[in-house]
Amino acid sequence: MSGTFNPALRIPTKRNLELLLLAFAVLVVISAEGAVEAARDGHLSSHLVTYAAVPLAAGLVAHLVIRKIARYADPLMLPVVVLLNGLGLVMIHRLDLGLKTQAAQNGQQFAGAQAPTQVVWTALGVVLFLALLFVVRDHRVLQRYAYTLALVGVFLLMLPAVLPARFSEVNGARIWIRVAGFSLQPGEFAKTLLTIFGAAYLVQKRDVLALAGRRILGIDFPRGRDFGPLLLAWLLCIGVLVRGHDLGTSLLFFGLFVVLLYVATERVSWVIVGVLLFAGGAYLAYQIFGTVQTRVEVWLHPFDPRYTDTAYQLKQSLFGLGTGGIFGTGLGGGHPELVPLATTDFIIASFGEEIGLFGLIGLLVAYGVLVSRGFAAGLAVRDSFGKLLACGLAFLIGLQLFVVVAGVTRLLPETGLTSPFLSYGGSSLLGSWAILALLVRVSDAARRPATTPPGRAVTTEQPAVVA
């Protein structure tokens, strides 16, 4: 009787490592909430239990489900997301405390606490994450419904633009659906659906799009008749910009499609053409739309007396970052509540003021880990659709964060995008958890032994012996 070892059966699931990292993430969140309460009230309160239980419950439930149906998934993604979501919840609670104190000083009642609502959105985000893991047992199934998902995505993207302004416009941008006190930003879901379509489409058309065209300055540019997909994406983004005045979403979608083209074809010429098209579209938008002109002028001249009101948010953000310096004022020790929309567009500035440059770099490193693990899953998965899907979703998170940080620090004009997992808002949080679910599913397929069906794992304690 002779036995041979199957190397595929010895791949570790690393679920215990994930559990250990989750415990560390929850400990960091608890410490952050404790620091806020100690600084603001001088003692710990019952809120500490609430804001400790949320990341603990979210992480533990998600971990148990992953251990059951996606055992080979990347062990770093979930802990990083629990850390970011938990810290975002702590900062939103801290801003609520600051606004409450500010209202009391002005003799007013404060009834706009956002942290309890964010707790509910976090719970719903985890539910959506789990539902997608149960429904999408194999990410390749999504490829069959690519065109249907694309139609739904375009519908969601264009819906706010065709609604009357009273139902869709906030701060000059028509990107919302507001009915009976309830608001939803459908573009947060459209970006995931269109990423799935882009990955499926480019898998089918990759060979055609990679054909050489005319060679200019040593670079092979694509043929004119192959520009259709890029021009269609450009026109869609310009349409969103024209009707909705939403520069951020236009930049996000167009950048996503250009990167998917580059990953699919490995041709730099697509990037060059994409950058030229976007530059032309941005210049055209600047010439036509007053809102775009105002944002650019505020970006270039934030301290100009002409923009005292319109540049107030950016100036307060810069003052806050300057006050925080290298080490920050300490959680609960600054005044980030003085920045308008501090819980949404400018939550990065709130963190920068209270945890300083070093703390902010640590936060960005956490995002970098999440994005890099998404790219790693895309590189390791065996099918082309999974590669493009994971790279596209990871790039979405990275590009959105870059645009947000660049707007807060005045590297680029402010676009109104939110920080994934950190910022207040149900649409953003639900969309981010949906992206995480798909990345977890792709990473599970990438690390799973080729002979193991999706949703099942092979026992790793003892190697299999074949008689």
URLIN-V516800 format. One record per backbone hydrogen bond with DSSP energy under -0.5 kcal/mol. NH is the residue of the N-H (numbers start at 1). CO is the residue of the C=O. If there is no record, write none. Layout:
{{NH,CO} {NH,CO}}
This chain:
{{2,467} {7,5} {9,6} {10,7} {11,8} {18,14} {19,15} {20,16} {21,17} {22,18} {23,19} {24,20} {25,21} {26,22} {27,23} {28,24} {29,25} {30,26} {31,27} {32,28} {33,29} {34,30} {35,31} {36,32} {37,33} {38,34} {39,35} {40,36} {41,37} {42,37} {42,38} {43,37} {48,45} {49,46} {50,46} {51,47} {52,48} {53,49} {54,50} {56,52} {57,53} {58,54} {59,55} {60,56} {61,57} {62,58} {63,59} {64,60} {65,61} {66,62} {67,63} {68,64} {69,65} {70,66} {73,70} {78,74} {80,76} {81,77} {82,78} {83,79} {84,80} {85,81} {86,82} {87,83} {88,84} {89,85} {90,86} {91,87} {92,88} {93,89} {94,90} {95,91} {96,92} {97,93} {98,94} {99,95} {100,96} {101,97} {102,98} {103,99} {104,100} {105,101} {106,102} {107,104} {108,103} {111,109} {118,114} {119,115} {120,116} {121,117} {122,118} {123,119} {124,120} {125,121} {126,122} {127,123} {128,124} {129,125} {130,126} {131,127} {132,128} {133,129} {134,130} {135,131} {136,132} {137,135} {141,138} {142,139} {143,140} {144,141} {145,141} {145,142} {146,143} {149,145} {150,146} {151,147} {152,148} {153,149} {154,150} {155,151} {156,152} {157,153} {158,154} {159,155} {160,156} {162,158} {162,159} {163,159} {167,164} {168,164} {168,165} {169,165} {170,173} {173,170} {174,244} {175,168} {175,173} {176,168} {177,184} {178,167} {179,177} {179,182} {182,179} {184,177} {186,184} {188,185} {189,186} {190,186} {191,187} {193,189} {194,190} {195,191} {196,192} {197,193} {198,194} {199,195} {200,196} {201,197} {202,198} {203,199} {204,200} {205,201} {206,202} {209,205} {210,206} {211,208} {213,221} {216,214} {216,219} {219,216} {221,214} {221,219} {226,223} {227,224} {231,227} {232,228} {233,229} {234,230} {235,231} {236,232} {237,233} {238,234} {239,235} {240,236} {241,237} {242,238} {243,239} {244,240} {245,241} {246,240} {247,245} {248,415} {250,246} {251,247} {252,248} {253,249} {254,250} {255,251} {256,252} {257,253} {258,254} {259,255} {260,256} {261,257} {262,258} {263,259} {264,260} {265,261} {266,262} {268,266} {270,267} {271,267} {272,268} {273,269} {274,270} {275,271} {276,272} {277,273} {278,274} {279,275} {280,276} {281,277} {282,278} {283,279} {284,280} {285,281} {286,282} {287,283} {288,284} {289,285} {293,289} {294,290} {295,291} {296,292} {297,293} {298,294} {299,295} {300,296} {301,297} {304,301} {307,304} {308,305} {311,307} {312,309} {315,311} {316,312} {317,313} {318,314} {319,315} {320,316} {321,317} {322,318} {323,319} {324,320} {325,321} {328,324} {329,353} {330,354} {333,330} {338,335} {339,336} {340,338} {342,339} {344,341} {346,341} {347,344} {350,346} {351,347} {352,348} {353,349} {354,350} {355,351} {356,351} {356,352} {357,325} {358,326} {359,355} {360,356} {361,357} {362,358} {363,359} {364,360} {365,361} {366,362} {367,363} {368,364} {369,365} {370,366} {371,367} {372,368} {373,369} {374,370} {375,371} {376,372} {377,373} {378,374} {379,375} {380,376} {381,377} {387,383} {388,384} {389,385} {390,386} {391,387} {392,388} {393,389} {394,390} {395,391} {396,392} {397,393} {398,394} {399,395} {400,396} {401,397} {402,398} {403,399} {404,400} {405,401} {406,402} {407,403} {408,404} {409,405} {410,407} {411,406} {412,406} {419,344} {422,419} {423,419} {424,343} {429,425} {430,426} {431,427} {432,428} {433,429} {434,430} {435,431} {436,432} {437,433} {438,434} {439,435} {440,436} {441,437} {442,438} {443,439} {444,440} {445,441} {446,442} {447,443} {448,444} {452,449} {453,451} {456,453} {466,4} {467,465}}
